[in-house]
Structures are given as C-alpha cells and as structure tokens.
Amino acid sequence: MSLLSGIREDIQAAMDRDPAARNAVEVALFYPGFHARLAHRIANALHRRDVPLLPRGIMHVARFFTGIEIHPGATIGRRFFIDHGMGVVIGETAEIGDDVMLYQGVTLGGTSTQRIKRHPTLRDRVVVGAGAKVIGGIEVGENARIGAGSVVVTNVPANATVVGVPGHIVAFHDDSNGAIQRLPDPEWERLNELDRKVQELHRMVEHLDEHMGVVHANHHDQ
C-alpha cells in the first residue's frame, strides 16, 4: 500500500469512529492521533532501514506536539485510530493489527529490560479504553475490548471484554449479531454479598436499638 493510500485510510478511520469529526480537512489539521501516526509512518520506514537517530528524533518532536509517544520500532497496521491521544505510550516491540482503536492515556508497555519481545500484541479490531495499561509480551485477540482503567498482564482471548485491576474477563461478544454472553464476576458477587451482610447488620442494630428503647421506657414508667 502506498503512503498516500494509508493516510487516506487513517483519515477515514477517524471520521468513521469519531462522531465529532466533521470532514477530512478537520482530521488532517487538528487530530493529534493522526499526526502521531503520520510521523510514525516516516520514522518507522527509516527505523527499518537502520537510519540512526533520525527516527527517534522525529517521534520525539511528534510527542512534543501531540502528547503521544510511539517508538519508531512499533509495528502498526491499517486504519489505526487514537481518540484524543494525550498520554498514549506505545513501546518498541508492540504490534498492532488493523482497525485498532486506542483512547487517551493508554499504555502498551514492557516489563523486561532485555532486547526481546516485551510489549503487547493487539490483533485486529481491538479497542482499548481510556487509561488502560496493557503490559508485557502478551497477546490480545481479535475484537477484544479492554475497559477504561484496566491493567492487563495476561493474554486475552478473541471477542472478550476485560475490566478491572488486574484485568479479568467479564463477557464475550459476537460482533456479527451483537450478542453478549456475560460471565459470572466473583469479585462483584463478593461485593454484593458483603453489601447484603452490611445491610442485614444495619437492620439488626436498628431493631436492637428500638428494643432497648422500649425496655428503657418501660423501666422508667415503673
């Protein structure tokens, strides 16, 4: 695919996924995610040709203007879209498939100091919510959704929805028909059980107070 075709797809992806996008000119001029991706296209091409310093310099300048930090070595697929973008960090060995969407504050980070595959792989059509952290050389399957603020450190199967710290699967969805299969959430169930116990104790204390008040009144009357 040519550079121009890729840029056109990026602009169209922004217009398809952001209702606030009015036209292609607005995206091209004012969308930091588009600017960061454009800079990465250039920097990555130079990085793959082993050009020293310049790729990092390009992304350093892009980070200053967009608030988005992408290592030149990261692999990014087609129609990639970063919504808002401030605070997004994408590490050197991260791999991102086609039609992936990230919100602001997302980190695709590493856990190792060795020169190995230490950043996540996001397969096609993954959506990662605001502030989520996906850490380590893990894989997030196709169509998976990572909830805002989640911390994901283990592999995520395709079509799964993950939330929480640490992230855990709460549902599987089928994009072809919109069906959602929700899974039991032990943590949520424990919280509900705890809430029920607290409410029960509260009623018992109120009943005891009422009983003691009656006993005290009868004693006073005598």
Secondary structure, DSSP 8 states (H G I E B T S, - for coil): --HHHHHHHHHHHHHHH-TT---HHHHHHH-HHHHHHHHHHHHHHHHHTT--SHHHHHHHHHHHHHS-EE-TT-EE-TT-EESS-TT-EE-TT-EE-TT-EE-TT-EEE---SSSS--S-EE-TT-EE-TT-EEESS-EE-TT-EE-TT-EE-S-B-TTEEEETTTTEEEEEEETTTTEEEE---HHHHHHHHHHHHHHHHHHHHHHHHHHHHHHHHHHHH-
